Amino acid sequence: MNYNFDQEELEILEAYEQGKVQSASDLEQKKREAQEVARNTLHKSKRVNLRLTERDFYLAHVRAQEEGLPYQTLLASIIHKYLTGRLVERT
């Protein structure tokens, strides 16, 4: 098959083929989090208006971009994790 990979994909493929890529140590947790984000994205039920400082709004966009998510999905996930007691503080 003929694939058209971009530069980033080629770098990832090369690293994989050289054995430099390893599974995340918490792979199952990462999978569950991704599934939850996907479910939350599909099951929107209420609209909320939220005021943030300009800095927090910017940081939410930056973090969401790093995670490959829309910022609204990231914020919804943070709120959900906090409310269900699953948001943990880094030490």
C-alpha positions as CSV (number, residue, x, y, z in Angstrom):
1,M,0.0,0.0,0.0
2,N,1.1,3.5,-0.7
3,Y,0.7,5.8,2.4
4,N,1.3,9.5,2.4
5,F,2.8,10.2,5.8
6,D,3.6,13.7,7.0
7,Q,6.9,14.5,8.7
8,E,5.7,13.8,12.2
9,E,4.2,10.5,11.2
10,L,7.4,9.4,9.5
11,E,9.4,10.3,12.7
12,I,7.0,8.2,14.8
13,L,7.2,5.3,12.4
14,E,10.9,5.4,12.4
15,A,11.1,5.5,16.2
16,Y,8.7,2.6,16.3
17,E,10.7,0.5,13.9
18,Q,13.9,1.3,15.8
19,G,12.3,0.1,19.0
20,K,12.4,3.5,20.6
21,V,8.6,3.7,21.2
22,Q,7.2,2.2,24.4
23,S,3.7,1.9,25.7
24,A,2.7,4.3,28.4
25,S,3.1,2.7,31.8
26,D,-0.5,3.6,32.6
27,L,-1.9,2.6,29.2
28,E,-5.2,1.2,30.5
29,Q,-5.9,4.5,32.4
30,K,-5.0,6.5,29.3
31,K,-7.5,4.4,27.3
32,R,-10.2,4.9,29.9
33,E,-9.7,8.6,29.9
34,A,-9.8,8.8,26.1
35,Q,-13.0,6.8,26.1
36,E,-14.5,9.0,28.7
37,V,-13.6,12.1,26.8
38,A,-15.2,10.6,23.7
39,R,-18.4,9.7,25.6
40,N,-18.6,13.1,27.1
41,T,-18.2,14.7,23.7
42,L,-21.1,12.7,22.3
43,H,-23.4,13.0,25.3
44,K,-23.8,16.7,25.7
45,S,-27.0,17.6,27.5
46,K,-26.7,21.0,29.1
47,R,-25.2,24.3,27.9
48,V,-23.2,26.3,30.5
49,N,-21.8,29.8,30.2
50,L,-18.5,30.1,32.1
51,R,-16.5,33.2,32.7
52,L,-12.7,32.8,32.9
53,T,-9.8,35.1,33.3
54,E,-8.1,35.8,30.0
55,R,-5.0,34.0,31.3
56,D,-7.0,30.8,32.2
57,F,-8.8,30.9,28.9
58,Y,-5.5,31.1,27.1
59,L,-4.0,28.3,29.2
60,A,-7.1,26.1,28.5
61,H,-6.5,26.6,24.8
62,V,-2.8,25.7,25.1
63,R,-3.4,22.6,27.2
64,A,-6.2,21.4,25.0
65,Q,-4.0,21.8,21.9
66,E,-1.3,19.8,23.6
67,E,-3.8,17.1,24.4
68,G,-5.3,17.2,20.9
69,L,-8.8,18.1,22.2
70,P,-11.2,21.0,21.7
71,Y,-10.8,23.3,24.7
72,Q,-14.5,22.9,25.7
73,T,-14.0,19.1,25.9
74,L,-10.9,19.6,28.1
75,L,-12.8,21.9,30.4
76,A,-15.8,19.6,30.6
77,S,-13.4,16.7,31.4
78,I,-11.7,18.7,34.2
79,I,-15.1,19.6,35.7
80,H,-16.3,16.0,35.5
81,K,-13.2,14.6,37.1
82,Y,-13.4,17.1,39.9
83,L,-17.0,16.5,40.6
84,T,-16.5,12.7,40.6
85,G,-13.4,12.9,42.9
86,R,-11.1,11.7,40.1
87,L,-9.1,14.9,39.6
88,V,-5.9,14.4,41.4
89,E,-3.3,17.0,42.4
90,R,0.2,16.6,41.2
91,T,2.8,16.6,43.8
